Amino acid sequence: MSRQRDSVLRELGLGPVWRLRSRPAEVAAAVPPSLTFTAPAAVAAPTVADDRAVSIAAMGWDELKATVAGCQACPLCKARKQAVLGVGDKEADWLFVGEGPGAEEDERGEPFVGQAGKLLDAMLAAIDLKRGDNVYIANAVKCRPPQNRTPEAEETAACWPFLERQIALLKPKLIVALGRPAAQTLLQGEVKISSARGRLFDFHGIPLIVTYHPAYLLRTLHDKAKAWEDLCFMRRSMRGL
């Protein structure tokens, strides 16, 4: 293992003593059809007017960014300093989707900054990726929920056309849902991280993997080893595409 990889693993809290051991067949081997799940065909947000969704679905990047910046479709707009569309390579193969902006993201207008952002950068480096280089990072909601609470259903529904359009414009090869709210938004249903890990979901023809949110890993150190397993699974999955 290289010095760079050792450094990354130390940042993840796994240190130089960590070694990836044998894993369950469903994760270590190619994922069999029985473990592949398909998102529902209709992912419309019922609380968003159809004409608004249709309008957003026709937008390019510049118009989308301006529309997000001025959006008042849900109460989150009242307390935000700025909306956070996303950041990264607009021709990226990798799309990482988190929950929503926090206080620092609201200040800077970029997703995943601060300690959670540093950990995400370390996770990317662990699989030879880096922010902005073949990677795009977005969130399920574009405005900060008060006190960094979990976004409510009406809020994710209001932002869903934006995220859906981002995915259509990006055409990523692989989507990674970071945390339960992001996974449930993308898959439009109940998701348990523990049972969703190590499986390939299908988002309208795009493989989707579910893993922990970096902020959760900062609070729950014992799950960092599982996150490393997920990173290895992501890398194998991308290589198989």
C-alpha positions in Angstrom: 0.0 0.0 0.0 1.4 3.4 -1.0 2.3 6.2 1.4 -0.5 8.3 -0.2 -3.0 5.5 0.4 -1.8 5.2 4.0 -2.3 8.9 4.5 -5.8 8.7 3.1 -6.7 5.8 5.4 -5.4 7.7 8.4 -7.7 10.6 7.5 -10.5 8.1 7.4 -9.6 6.9 10.8 -8.5 3.5 9.6 -4.8 4.0 10.0 -2.0 2.0 8.5 -3.1 -1.1 10.3 -6.3 -1.4 8.3 -6.4 -4.1 5.6 -9.5 -5.0 3.6 -10.4 -8.6 4.5 -12.6 -11.0 2.7 -16.1 -9.7 2.2 -19.5 -11.2 1.7 -20.1 -12.7 -1.7 -22.7 -10.2 -2.5 -20.1 -7.4 -2.2 -16.8 -9.0 -3.2 -18.1 -10.6 -6.4 -20.0 -9.1 -9.2 -23.4 -8.2 -8.0 -25.9 -10.9 -9.2 -29.2 -9.9 -10.7 -31.1 -10.8 -7.5 -29.3 -7.9 -5.7 -30.0 -5.3 -8.4 -32.9 -3.0 -7.6 -34.7 -0.6 -9.9 -36.0 2.8 -9.0 -39.7 3.3 -9.7 -40.4 4.4 -13.3 -42.2 7.6 -12.1 -40.2 9.8 -9.8 -42.3 12.9 -10.1 -42.7 15.2 -7.1 -46.4 15.5 -6.5 -46.2 18.8 -4.6 -44.4 20.6 -7.5 -46.5 22.0 -10.3 -46.2 20.1 -13.5 -45.4 23.2 -15.6 -42.5 24.1 -13.2 -41.0 20.6 -13.5 -41.4 20.7 -17.3 -39.7 24.1 -17.4 -36.8 23.0 -15.3 -36.4 19.8 -17.4 -35.6 22.0 -20.4 -32.9 24.2 -18.7 -29.2 24.3 -19.5 -26.6 24.8 -16.7 -26.7 28.6 -16.7 -30.5 28.9 -16.5 -30.6 26.1 -13.9 -28.1 27.9 -11.7 -30.0 31.2 -11.9 -33.3 29.5 -11.2 -31.9 27.6 -8.1 -30.4 30.9 -6.9 -33.8 32.6 -7.0 -36.0 29.6 -6.0 -38.8 30.2 -3.5 -40.7 27.0 -3.9 -40.4 25.9 -0.3 -39.8 27.5 3.1 -36.1 26.8 3.1 -35.5 29.9 1.0 -36.5 32.2 3.9 -33.4 31.5 6.0 -30.7 30.7 3.4 -27.8 33.0 2.6 -27.5 31.4 -0.8 -28.7 28.3 -2.6 -26.1 25.7 -3.4 -26.5 24.0 -6.8 -23.4 21.8 -6.8 -19.8 21.8 -7.9 -17.5 19.8 -10.1 -16.9 18.5 -13.6 -20.0 18.9 -15.7 -18.9 15.9 -17.8 -18.1 13.7 -14.8 -18.5 10.0 -14.7 -19.0 10.1 -10.9 -21.9 11.9 -9.2 -22.0 12.1 -5.4 -25.3 13.3 -3.8 -25.6 14.4 -0.2 -28.4 15.6 1.9 -28.3 19.4 1.9 -26.0 22.4 2.7 -24.8 23.1 6.2 -23.8 26.4 7.7 -20.4 26.6 6.0 -21.9 25.5 2.6 -24.6 28.2 3.0 -21.8 30.8 3.6 -19.5 29.6 0.7 -22.0 28.4 -1.8 -20.3 25.0 -2.3 -21.4 21.6 -1.1 -19.3 19.6 1.3 -16.9 22.0 2.9 -15.7 22.0 6.5 -14.9 18.7 8.3 -17.4 16.6 6.4 -16.0 18.0 3.1 -12.5 17.1 4.2 -13.5 13.6 5.0 -15.3 13.3 1.6 -12.2 14.5 -0.1 -10.2 11.8 1.7 -12.7 9.2 0.7 -12.4 10.3 -2.9 -8.6 10.2 -2.7 -8.9 6.7 -1.4 -10.2 5.6 -4.8 -8.0 7.9 -6.8 -10.5 10.6 -7.3 -10.5 14.3 -6.4 -13.1 17.0 -6.3 -13.7 18.7 -9.7 -11.8 16.0 -11.7 -14.3 13.6 -13.2 -16.4 14.1 -10.1 -19.6 16.2 -9.5 -21.0 16.8 -6.0 -24.6 17.8 -5.4 -27.3 17.7 -2.7 -30.9 16.5 -2.5 -31.9 20.0 -1.4 -30.2 23.2 -2.4 -30.9 25.4 0.6 -29.8 24.8 4.2 -32.4 23.3 6.5 -32.5 25.2 9.8 -30.1 23.8 12.4 -28.9 21.4 9.8 -32.0 19.2 10.3 -33.0 16.5 7.9 -34.9 17.9 4.9 -38.7 17.3 5.0 -40.6 15.6 2.2 -42.1 18.8 0.8 -38.6 20.3 0.7 -37.0 17.4 -1.2 -40.0 17.3 -3.5 -39.6 21.0 -4.3 -35.9 20.5 -5.1 -36.3 17.2 -6.9 -36.7 18.7 -10.5 -33.4 20.5 -10.0 -31.5 17.3 -9.0 -33.3 15.3 -11.7 -32.1 17.9 -14.3 -28.6 17.9 -13.0 -28.5 14.1 -13.5 -29.9 14.5 -17.0 -27.3 17.1 -17.9 -24.4 15.2 -16.3 -25.2 11.7 -17.7 -22.9 10.2 -15.0 -21.8 6.6 -15.2 -22.3 6.0 -11.5 -24.3 7.8 -8.8 -23.3 7.5 -5.1 -26.0 8.4 -2.5 -24.3 9.7 0.6 -26.7 9.0 3.5 -30.3 7.9 3.9 -32.0 11.2 2.9 -30.1 11.3 -0.4 -30.8 7.6 -1.1 -34.5 8.0 -0.3 -34.8 11.1 -2.6 -33.1 9.3 -5.5 -34.9 6.0 -5.0 -38.2 7.6 -4.0 -38.8 5.1 -1.2 -37.7 4.0 2.3 -34.0 3.0 2.4 -32.0 1.5 5.3 -28.3 2.1 4.8 -27.4 -1.2 6.5 -29.3 -3.3 4.0 -28.7 -1.1 1.0 -24.9 -1.1 1.2 -23.0 -3.4 -1.1 -25.8 -3.5 -3.7 -26.3 -1.9 -7.1 -29.5 0.0 -7.5 -30.7 1.2 -10.9 -31.6 4.9 -11.4 -33.2 5.0 -14.9 -30.3 3.0 -16.4 -27.6 4.5 -14.2 -26.0 2.3 -11.5 -26.5 3.8 -8.0 -24.6 2.9 -4.8 -25.7 3.8 -1.2 -23.2 4.6 1.5 -22.8 6.6 4.7 -22.8 10.4 4.7 -19.4 11.8 5.8 -21.0 13.8 8.6 -22.4 10.6 10.0 -18.9 9.0 9.8 -17.5 11.8 11.9 -19.9 11.0 14.6 -19.9 7.2 14.3 -16.2 6.1 14.1 -16.8 2.4 14.1 -18.6 2.6 10.7 -15.6 4.0 8.9 -14.3 0.5 8.1 -17.7 -0.2 6.4 -17.3 3.0 4.4 -13.9 1.8 3.2 -15.6 -1.4 2.0 -18.2 0.7 0.2 -15.4 2.7 -1.5 -13.8 -0.5 -2.7 -17.2 -1.6 -4.0 -17.6 1.7 -5.9 -14.3 1.3 -7.5 -14.9 -2.2 -8.6 -18.4 -1.3 -9.9 -17.0 1.6 -12.0 -14.3 -0.6 -13.5 -17.0 -3.1 -14.5 -19.0 -0.5 -16.4 
